[in-house]
Amino acid sequence: MKRTVKRAAKTAKPAAVADFCTSAREALKRGTPDSITDKALQQVLTAAVKIYAAKVERRGHDVAPFTPGSVTATETVVTACGMIRAADLNMFDVAIWFHRPQGIE
């Protein structure tokens, strides 16, 4: 007789997320953002961007990328510009995506 084993869906490990967030907050408080390696930051941003995009495509634009007031306008634009450059996009490309109706890919 074969037994079926149910596997729980993988979820984010809260401890790992909390550890990174704590390390980032402490680095910013100390004025030492370079204590977070570029590689670690790239891994976290890559994963976060992929999950965010998948959620938006599945649920629409009601997915908030961060809680209100948790980042400044400058931090938002600096990050967005870095992502735009890294993805080799231009402002025309961004304008098309910014105004696209929900459900259009």
Secondary structure, DSSP 8 states (H G I E B T S, - for coil): -------------HHHHHHHHHHHHHHHHHT-GGGS-HHHHHHHHHHHHHHHHHHHHHH-TT--SS-TTSS-HHHHHHHHHHHHHHTT--HHHHHHHHT--TT--
